Amino acid sequence: MVLGNSLFHARKKAGLTQEEVAECLGVSRQTIGKWEADETLPDIRQSKRLATLYGVTLDELIEFDLDVSQVEEAIERSNEELEEKIDWTSAWAKKYPILAKYQGEVNIPLYARRIRQMLDDLKAEHGYSELDAMLALKDILYGVWKQAKAAGVK
């Protein structure tokens, strides 16, 4: 589903016309039409106001399928400065609550030492940079998890 379609259906479900929505947001009816036709996109503030107006969450309002190319484009557009501003643990914790609570349950220094050793081994054995070693280790860990999941290990 594309965003415009979501906006159209949310507005209809709320029983509002494009004119009524435009008046509430202080934009033109044509702007609402362009959003619903996927010609332009509302900014995040307008999207939040739309969600409130339509009586849905922002997630429900913007729920649409991202395809792989869109994810790849987002990755390409990211840079180190932007990545430094994002608290990835908090962001992912919304989907995976364990990320918000494991720090109080796990002996982090113990695991950190083990991981540090694996990173150092990758760097020494393969001449990887710190970042390359971290990415390789992350990918190995994901592969191990994926194999366990496929085998039905809980």
N, C-alpha and C positions, 0 to 999 in steps of 0.2 A: 504494500500500500504506500502511496506517496503522500507527502505532507498535505498538499492541497485537498486531496480527497478526505483526509482526516479532519481538516478544518471545516470543509463543507458539511460532512456528516455530523460533526459536533454542533455546528451552528443550527442545523435543521433539528437535531434532537432537542436543543435548548429552545426551539420555537422562535428563533430570532431571524429577522431579515438582514441582508447585507447593510442596508441603511441604518438599522438600529445598532448593529455592531460598530459600524463606522462612527456613528455619533458618540457612542460610549468611549471609543478609543481616540477620538479626535483626529480621525483620518477620513479620506474620501471613500465612498462606496466602491469606486474603481480600484482602490488599493486592496480592499477586502476581496474583490473579484480576482485581482491578480494573484493574491495569495492562494486562493482556492483553485486557480488555474495553473498553479506552479510556475507562474511567470516571474514572481519575486517571492521573497521569504520575509516573514515578520522577524524583527530582532528579538532577542531573548526577553526584554521587558514587555514588548507587545505580546509575545507568546504567553508569558505568565498572566498577563491581563486577560488574554483570550481564554486561557484555561479556567481562570476564576469566573469569568463571565458565563462560560459554558457549563460550569459546575463539574469539571473533570480535573484530574491531576495533569501537571505538565507532561509527565511520562505518557499518560493516556492520549493526550492531545497530539503529541509528536510521534507516537508509536508508528513506525514504518520500517520496512525491511531495508537494511543497508546491504548492499552487495559488496563482494570482496574488493572490487575496484575502488569503491568509495572509502573503504577502510585503508587500502593501500595509499590512496591520495592523501588522506589525513595524516598518515605516517610520514609521507614525503614532505608535507608542508610543515611538520613539526621541526623545531630546532632546539638546541641545548638550552637556550634562554627560556623558552616556553616550558620545556620539560622541568626546569628547575623550579618553576612557579607552581607546578602541579604536585599536590600531595597524593601520590598514587595509592598509598595504603588507604587513606580515607576514601578516595574515589572508588576503589574496588571493594572496600568494606561495606558499601551500600548493597552490593550484590552478594558478597561473601563475608558475613558477620565475623567469622573466625579471625579475620585480619584486624579487627578492632579489639579483640580480647586475648589473643594468644600470648601477648607480651607478659601478661600476668601469670601465665600458666607454664611457660616453656623456659628452660635454662638457656637463655639466648647466648651468653658468653660461650657455653660449651659448643653449641651448634655453629656459632660464628667462628670459633677456632678451627673446627672441622672443615667448614666451607673455605676459610682462608687458606688452609693447607691444600685443598683441591684446586683453588685458584692459582696458588703458587706453583703447584705441580704442572698445571696446564701451561702456565707462562714459561716455566723452565724447560719442559719437555718439547714444547711446540713453538716457542718464541712468540707467544701471543702477548698482546698488550693487556693491560688490566681490563679494559672494556671488552676486548675480544674474548678473554678468558671467562669473564662474567657471562657474556652472551652465550658462549658455548656451554658453560655449566648449566645455565638456565634451560637451554634447549635439551640437554641431556636429561635433566630432572623432569622436564615435561614429557620426554619420551618414555621415561621409566613410569611416570604416573599414567600415561596413556596406555601402556602395555598392561599395567596392573588393572586398570579400569576395564580393558577389553577381556581380561581373564576373569573378571568378576570379583576381584579382591576389594574388600571394603576397608 
